[in-house]
Each structure stands twice: as structure tokens, then as C-alpha cells.
């Protein structure tokens, strides 16, 4: 069974749906009353209180923007912004809410014209790599500069697959571009593979304000943050990574409260 399908069944926001369904089905019973009450309570706690902020912020602000980027030899962007299904339907490249990954990648490619470029995705049906190729080359990026790695089925598959394609030297400086909330898990995977890339986070969902009364936004952020925390724990327990929550190079943070501007380039 597809792992994404399983996660969609158990993600936290669905607790609201499940409690509502059970509450309606078992309406005459006491347990039905409890489930209806639980449904209302979950809407308030998960959708209106700053639970999503508390889970999202330590991840998004773990790594800041690198300072003094006078030289960059390569840039790796992890897939996740491409909507392959809709791209196939409309025969035009379509992006999802994480499209900042591609715009940041293009911005950095222009800023460092000598850097080698890698997009790391997959070649499954509704291919991320095919969508990214259409967007990036369509934006005028020189095809001789970029390599599309399309064998990675998970975040921790990317480092080995990318290294095999580009063979980076130990003295080279490579940026890693992905969503800020996903950056800790991505960095943990690259470090476990012996590649100390420089994080360049993008696609931030949360600012410093804790209170946000957008119910759907909060539930979406809650699910995404929970997915990352579960992924960090799973990768560590399985031995795919050596750190549960990696800290910026040069400063091993005692907590997850590193400010968004405090990241240090190695």
C-alpha cells in the first residue's frame, strides 16, 4: 500500500472527521455523544489554538539563510512543488503550494551562474522531474547546466543518487533548496550520507505570530508539520539518519529555537 495513502488516512486533521462520523453513526449511544464532543474540542484545539504553530515553527526556523555566499559550486533542489497529475490532465506544467522551491532555485541559478544545478525527484507516473524540466527550461535555464535526478523515492534516497551523478569534491560548496519545514529532515539525510550541504530554506508557512484563526490553514500546517516530525523520528529509528533534529553547522542549538536568520554557512 502506498505510504502517502496510509499517511492521508492517519494525519491529525482527520481525527475531526473520524470523531464526527462515529458521533453521527452512534448518535443514540453515550459514546456517540462523547465523539461529537470530541469533534468540537478537536476543531478548537487543532484548528484555532496555536498547535500547528508550535509544531511548525521549530522546523521552519531551524535553519536560517546562509551568510556570505561568495562562492557556490552547486545547487540541489528537492522535488515536491510539482503537480504531476494536473500537469498530465492539462498538458501544461502545474505547481502546488510549494512552488517557492522552483522560484528560489531559479533565483539562485541566476545569482550563481557558474554553479551546477540538480533537481532531485522521481520518475513515477505523473513525474515530478518532467514537470520541473518543463518549468525550468521553459524559464530559460541552460539545459547544459542542470541534471535531473529521477530515481529517488524518498528524501533519504536523494543524497546518494545525486552524488553519483555530480561527484562533488570535498572542497565544493553546495546549496540545498527545499521547503523550510522539510529542511531538517533533508539535512539529516544528506549528513548521514556524508554530504554537509548548505541549507537554503524557502516556502515558509509561518511567521513569528503564534495566533492565526484560519481553520483550514492551521489544519493544513498541522498535518504537514506532523508529517515531518514523524518522518524525522522514523528515519532515525530505522537508522537512515544519525540525528533526530540536526542543528545548523557551527552552532549546535540546545533547542529548536534557532531564529530564521541565524543559520551559519559551513
N, C-alpha and C positions, 0 to 999 in steps of 0.2 A: 504493500500500500504506500502511496506517495507520502513522503514526510510532511509536505506542505498541507496536504489534505488532513492529515492527523492533527497538525497544529491548528488548523482552522476549526477543528471540532472542539479543541480544548482551550482555545485562547480565552483570557479572563472575561472579556466583554460578553461572551456567550453565556456566562453564568446568569446574566439577567434574563436572557431568552429562555434558558432551561428552567429557571425557577418560575417564570411566568407560565410556561406551558404546563408544568406539573401542577401549579396552583389552580389553573383552569380545569385540567382533567380531573383533579381530585377535589373539586370545589366543595362538596358537602363534608369532606373529612377535615379533621383538625390539621393534618399535615398539609392539606391544600391551603388552609389559612396561613400557616407558617410560611409556606413557599411564596404566597402573594406578598406577605410582609417582607420576606427576604428580597423579593424582586424590587420593592420600593426602596429598601435600605441599600441595595447594591447600586441602584440608579444614583442615589445621593452620594454614597461613599466613593464609588468608582468614577461616576460621571461628573460630579460637581466639586467634590473636595480635591485637594491637590495631590492625589495619589499618583497620577500619571507624571506630574512634575517631579515628585520625589524619586520616581524610578528612572525617568528620562534624564534629568539634569546631571547626575554623576557620570553618566555615559557620554552625553554630548559635550560636557566641559572637561572631560578627562585629558584631552589633547587640544592644545591651542595651535594657532597658526605659527609655523616656524619663522624664526627671526634670521635676518642676514642671509638670505638666499642669494649669495653672489654667484654660485655655480650649481647647476643641476644637470646631471648626466642622463637621467631618465625619469619617466613618469608612468606609474601604473595606475590605471583606474579599474576598480572592480565593478562589474555589471550589476544591474539592479534598477536602473532607471528606464529600461526599455520594455514597452508593452508589445510583446511579440504577437499575441493573439489578435489584438486590434490592428496591428500593422499588417497582418495577413488578410484580415477582413477588408480593410480599406486600401490595401496595396500602397500604402504610404507609411513611413516610419512614425510611430506614435510613442510618446513617453508618458510615464506615470508621475506621481507626486515627487519622485526622487530625481527629476530631470536636472537639478542643480549639479549632479555629478558630471554630466556631459558638458554643461556650460563652464564649470570650473576647469575641467580638463582642457577644453578649447582655449580658455583664457591663459592657462599655464603653458600650453603649447606655443601660443603666440609670444608669451613673455620670455620663454627659453627656447629660441629657435633651433638650438643645437642639441636639444635633449631628444633621446629616443623615446618612443611612445608605445605603450602596450594597453590594450583593452582586454581584460580577462573575464570571460563569460562562459557560455556553453553553446553546444551545437544541437540542443534538443529541438523538438518541434517548436515552432514559434521562437526561433533562435534569437537570443539577446545579441550575439555577435553580428548577425545580419542586420538588425535594426541599427546598432551602433555604427556599423560601417556606412550605412546609408546617410545617417545624420552627420558623422564626422567628415567623410569625404565630400558630402554634399555642401558642407560649410567651407570647403576649400582646403582642407588639410591635405598635405602632400602624402599620397599613399606610400611613398618610399620611406617615410618616417615612422610609420605605425605598423605594429604587428597585432593581429587579432588572435589571442589565445582562446580556443573554444572547447577545451577538454575538461574544464573544472566544473564539477557538480556540487561543490561546496566551497566555503571560504577557505578552509584549510587545504584544499586541493590546489589553490591558485599559486602559492609561492613556488612549489616545485615545478609546476607546469610552466610558469613564466620564466624561471631561472633557466630551464632547459632551452627556451627559445632565445633568450637575450644574453645569457652567460655574463652577468655583471661582474666586474672586477671588484676586489675588496675595497679599493680606494674610491669607488664611484659613489655618487650621492643620488639616490633615487627617492622620488616623492611617491607617496601612496595616497590616492584620492578615493574617498568613499564617504558615505553619509556619516555625520558626526556620531550618531547613536551607534553605528556599526563599527566605528573605528577601533574601540578597544578589542573587540573580537578579531578584527582583521590584523591588528598589530600583534596580538598574541600568536596568531598563526604564522605570520612572517618571522617573528623572533624565534619561534620553535623550529623553523626551517633554517635558522642561522642567517637570516637576512634582516638587518636592522635598518629598515626603511624609515624615511622621514614622513610622519603623518601630516596630511594636509586635509583637514576635515571640511566638509561642506554640507549643504542640505540640512541646516539646523531647523528643528521644530519648535524649540522652546527658548525663550529669553529668560532674564533673571526674575521676572514676576512669577510668583507661585500661583496666584489665583487667576483662573481663566474659566468662565462659566459656559464655554461652548461644549455642550454634552457630547456631540459626535467627535469633535476634535480631541477631547480628553480620552474618550474610549479608544479612538484610533491610536493615540500616543501610548496609552496603557498597553495595548496589545503589542505594539512594536517594541516598547521597552522591555516588556516581559519576555518576548521572543529572544531579545539579545541577552538578557540575564540567564535565561535557560540555556541558550547556546554557549555562553561562557562557561557555565557550570558543566554542561555535557562534554564540551571539548576537553576541559581539564580532567574530568573523571575518566574519560576514555584515553587520556594520555596524548591527545593531539596537540596540546599546548602545555607549557611549563609554568604559566602564570594564570591565576584566576582573573585578575584585573590588572593588566600591565600599566605601569606608570610611565610618564614621559622620560626619555633618555636624559640622564644628567640630574634628574631630581626624582627620587623615589618617594612619591607622595604617601604620607601615612594614611590619608583618607582619599575619597573620590572627589574632593572639593577643589581640585585644581581649576583655576579660573580659565575661561575660554581664551585668554590671551597669554597664558603662562607657559605654553609649550616651548621646549627648547630643542633646537635642531641639534642632532648628534655631532 
